[in-house]
């Protein structure tokens, strides 16, 4: 068995071994290129320009695939994010397809502008407005940013995947504050897969 810093993997908890085996989060260059094009395309709608968020659903849910991109420094902060049940009916941990159809419980691809925050059933949350034909039903579908118990690094390590939302961008309770603060009203969120 492999070792971590000189400690045998046999003596580590299963979650630590699995976490070691997970690939590091990397933003797809193709998705980054599309996100930058979306930023330029929706320039007039974006008034909060310091941070852009990119959900790279090419990666499985066990990988931190929501990238908070600092538009000034170019640094990214990767976080775990859930996708919708309708995008992954077999709960494989991978987005199989996107949908904009009400009732689909699927994730929608495309550009979103962050709206106002509110307190709902998941606590402090943020509304999202879909800017593209692929996600223009986001408000009608109540697709938002919120915290969820099923988004947790320990679940990702133990099960190889996190839970699924009803199409919303769901984050761990530890990460939601950072997401809501950095992705304020007028910020762009772009979601896609390569």
C-alpha positions in Angstrom: 0.0 0.0 0.0 1.0 3.6 -0.6 2.1 5.9 2.2 1.3 9.5 3.0 4.2 11.4 4.6 5.7 8.1 5.7 2.5 6.7 7.2 1.2 3.5 5.8 -2.2 3.9 4.0 -3.3 0.8 5.9 -3.2 2.7 9.2 -5.2 5.7 7.8 -9.0 6.0 7.8 -10.6 5.1 4.5 -11.6 8.7 4.0 -8.0 9.9 4.2 -6.8 7.3 1.7 -9.6 8.1 -0.7 -8.9 11.9 -0.4 -5.3 11.2 -1.3 -6.4 9.4 -4.4 -8.7 12.2 -5.6 -7.2 14.3 -8.5 -6.5 17.9 -7.7 -9.2 20.3 -8.9 -8.3 21.9 -12.2 -10.4 24.2 -14.3 -10.8 23.0 -17.9 -9.0 25.5 -20.2 -11.9 25.1 -22.6 -14.5 26.0 -19.9 -12.3 29.0 -18.8 -12.3 30.2 -22.4 -16.1 29.9 -22.7 -16.5 31.6 -19.3 -14.4 34.6 -20.4 -16.4 34.8 -23.7 -19.6 34.8 -21.6 -18.1 37.6 -19.4 -17.5 39.7 -22.5 -20.9 38.8 -24.1 -22.8 39.9 -20.9 -20.5 42.8 -20.1 -23.3 45.3 -19.7 -25.2 43.2 -17.1 -22.1 42.6 -14.9 -21.4 45.4 -12.4 -19.5 43.4 -9.8 -16.3 42.5 -11.6 -13.8 41.4 -9.0 -14.9 37.7 -8.9 -16.4 35.4 -11.5 -17.5 32.0 -10.6 -17.1 29.0 -13.0 -18.9 25.7 -12.3 -16.9 23.1 -14.4 -19.3 20.2 -14.5 -16.8 18.2 -16.6 -15.5 17.0 -13.2 -17.3 14.6 -10.8 -19.0 15.9 -7.7 -16.3 14.6 -5.4 -13.9 17.1 -6.9 -14.0 20.8 -5.9 -15.3 22.0 -9.3 -16.7 25.4 -8.5 -14.0 27.9 -9.2 -14.1 31.4 -7.6 -11.8 33.3 -10.0 -10.3 36.6 -8.8 -10.4 38.7 -12.0 -7.5 40.9 -10.8 -5.0 38.3 -9.6 -6.1 35.3 -11.7 -6.1 33.1 -8.6 -8.9 30.6 -8.2 -10.5 29.1 -5.1 -12.1 25.7 -5.9 -15.1 24.5 -3.8 -17.4 21.5 -3.8 -20.7 22.1 -5.5 -23.7 19.9 -6.0 -25.5 19.4 -9.3 -29.2 18.6 -9.9 -30.8 15.2 -9.5 -32.2 15.4 -13.0 -28.7 15.9 -14.5 -27.6 12.6 -12.8 -30.6 10.3 -12.4 -28.4 7.3 -11.5 -26.5 9.3 -8.9 -23.1 8.5 -10.5 -21.6 11.7 -9.3 -21.3 13.0 -12.9 -23.5 15.4 -14.8 -25.0 13.5 -17.6 -27.0 16.3 -19.2 -28.3 19.8 -18.6 -32.0 20.9 -18.7 -33.8 24.2 -18.4 -37.2 22.6 -18.1 -39.3 23.4 -15.0 -39.7 20.3 -12.9 -36.6 18.6 -14.3 -34.6 19.0 -11.1 -31.6 19.3 -13.5 -28.7 21.8 -13.6 -28.8 24.3 -16.4 -25.7 25.4 -18.3 -25.0 29.0 -19.2 -24.4 32.4 -17.7 -26.1 33.6 -14.6 -26.0 37.0 -12.9 -26.1 36.9 -9.1 -29.1 38.5 -7.6 -30.1 39.5 -4.1 -29.6 37.4 -1.1 -32.6 36.1 1.0 -33.2 33.8 3.9 -35.1 30.6 2.8 -35.4 27.0 3.9 -31.6 26.5 3.5 -30.7 29.7 5.4 -29.0 32.6 3.7 -29.1 32.1 -0.1 -28.7 34.0 -3.3 -31.1 34.3 -6.3 -29.7 33.7 -9.8 -30.9 35.1 -13.1 -30.3 33.1 -16.2 -28.9 35.1 -19.1 -28.9 32.5 -21.9 -31.6 30.5 -23.7 -30.1 27.4 -21.9 -30.9 28.8 -18.4 -33.5 31.6 -18.9 -36.0 29.7 -16.7 -33.7 29.9 -13.6 -35.9 32.3 -11.8 -39.1 30.4 -12.6 -37.4 27.2 -11.4 -36.1 28.9 -8.2 -32.5 28.0 -9.1 -30.4 29.6 -6.4 -27.1 29.4 -4.4 -27.7 27.8 -1.0 -26.0 25.6 1.6 -26.8 21.9 2.0 -25.9 19.1 4.5 -25.2 16.7 1.6 -22.3 18.9 0.3 -19.4 17.9 2.5 -15.7 16.9 2.0 -16.2 13.9 4.2 -19.0 12.6 2.0 -16.9 13.1 -1.1 -14.1 11.1 0.5 -16.2 8.3 1.9 -18.7 7.8 -0.9 -16.8 9.1 -3.9 -19.5 11.7 -4.5 -21.7 14.3 -2.8 -25.4 14.6 -2.8 -27.6 16.2 -5.5 -29.8 19.3 -5.4 -33.0 20.1 -7.3 -30.9 22.0 -9.9 -29.5 24.6 -7.5 -25.8 25.3 -6.9 -25.5 23.9 -3.3 -22.5 24.3 -1.2 -21.2 23.1 2.2 -22.2 25.0 5.3 -18.6 25.9 5.7 -18.3 27.4 2.2 -21.6 29.2 1.7 -20.5 32.4 3.5 -17.5 32.8 1.3 -19.6 32.1 -1.9 -22.3 34.6 -0.9 -19.8 37.3 0.1 -17.5 37.0 -3.0 -20.2 36.3 -5.5 -22.3 39.4 -4.7 -25.2 40.9 -6.7 -24.1 41.7 -10.3 -21.4 39.0 -10.4 -21.3 36.4 -13.2 -21.6 32.7 -12.6 -20.9 30.5 -15.6 -21.8 26.7 -15.7 -20.8 24.2 -18.4 -19.0 21.0 -19.1 -16.3 20.2 -21.7 
